[in-house]
Amino acid sequence: MEAGTSGRGDPADGGGRGVGAKSKRKGKGKKGKAAAEAEAEKEVAAATAAATASADAKSPAAKKRKRSLPDALVAEWRAFEKELSTAERACGAGASGPVFAFVEGALVTALREGRWILLDEINLAPAETLERLGRAMQLALR
């Protein structure tokens, strides 16, 4: 290193930008700064793209082929799509309000099919609920 240099390059010989060095790009006003910033952004984007491309080429994931989804999974998604479109049409058709449908719960299904059902902590239910459950079970046993 020569005496009197900082090792960062001499701006006079184009060796780089040291402390206090002026940029080679001299713009006129805001347009010059904007153009310089745009050019710098392009350089960064190009460098990032090149680094990503070289990393992708070296990675084992880049060599893997994309596998298609199993047929069963695709069929499930198709069925879900049909159900969803049906629900969307039902909601859109009923401008007067939401659409309701009765769906049997576990209790009704168990009573109808004569199966066991576990009603955990039923003793905490209100007395009215217990009375109605008792009546429903008496009717189911007939």
N, C-alpha and C positions, 0 to 999 in steps of 0.2 A: 504494500500500500504506500502511496506517495505521501510525502509530508504535506500536511495542510488539507488532506481530504478526509471525509468522514467514513469512507468505505461504502457509502450508499450510492455512489455514482455522481458524476459531475453533470449537471444539467446542460452545461455548454456543449459537451460532447455526446449528449443523448443517452447517457448511461443510466438514467433512472430519475426518480423523483426523490430527492433527499429533503431534509428539513429546510424549509424556506425556499425550496425549488419551485419554479413556476411550471405549470403544465404547458406542454407544447401546443395543446389545443387552445386557441384563442377565439372565443365566440364573441359575437356582437350582441350584447344585451341578453334578454331572456331567451331568444331563439337559439343562440349559440349554446347556452347552458342546457336547454331542453334537448337539443340535438346530441350534445355530449352525453347527457344522462341516458338518452335512448340508445345510443351506441354502446355504452357501458352495460346496459341491461341486456342487449343482444349478445354481447360477449359472454356475460355470465350465464345466460340461457344456453348458449352453444356449448360452453364448458360443462355445464350440468348435464346436458343431453349426452355429450360424449362420455362423461364419467358413468352415467347410468347405463348407456349402451354397452360399455366395456364390462361393467359389473354384471349385467344381465348375461352377456355372452360367456362369462367365466362361471356363473353359478349353475349348479346342477338342475335348478328349477327351470332354467331356460331350455334344457334339453328334454324335459318331460313333455309328453303329449297331453293335451286336454282330454279328459275322459268324459264321456256323455253320462248323464244321470241314469240311474236304473229305471227300467220301465215302470215298476211299481210306484216309485216316487213321482214320476211324471203323471201317472194315472191319478194318484191322490191329489196332485195340484190341479189337474183338469177338473176333477169332481168338485174341489173347493171353489174353483173359478165359476162353475155352473151355479153352485149354491149362492155364491156371492152376487152373481148377476141377477138371480131370481130375487134375492132380498133387496137389491138396489131397485129393481123394477117395482116391487111391492111398495117400497117406501116412496118412490116417485109417483106411483099411481094414486095413492091415498093422500090427496091434497088436504083432506079434512083433518088429518091427524096421523099419529103413528099407527102402525099395524101391529096387532097383538095376536099371538097364537098360544093355545094351551099345549104345554108339554108335560107329560106325566113325570112326576118325580120318583124318587126311590121308594117312598112310602106307598104311593098308589100302585106302582109296579109290583112291589112285594105283596100287597094285599090281593091284587088281581091274580097273581100267579101262585099264591099260597106259599111264598118263601119267607124265610126268616129275615128280620131286620133288627139291627142294633140301634136303639135310640139312646145314645150316650147322654148322661146327665138329664134324663127326662124329668127327674124330680124337681129341677129348677124351672120347668115350664109353668106358665100361669094355669090356674085351676080350670079356666074355660077350655084351654087347649087339651088338657088331660081328659076332660069330659067328652070332648068331641072325638079324640082318639079312641077312647073306650067305646063310644057309640059306633065308630067306623069299624072297629075290630069285631064287635058283636054282629054287625051286618055282614062282614066278610066271612064269619064262621057259619052262617046259615046256608 
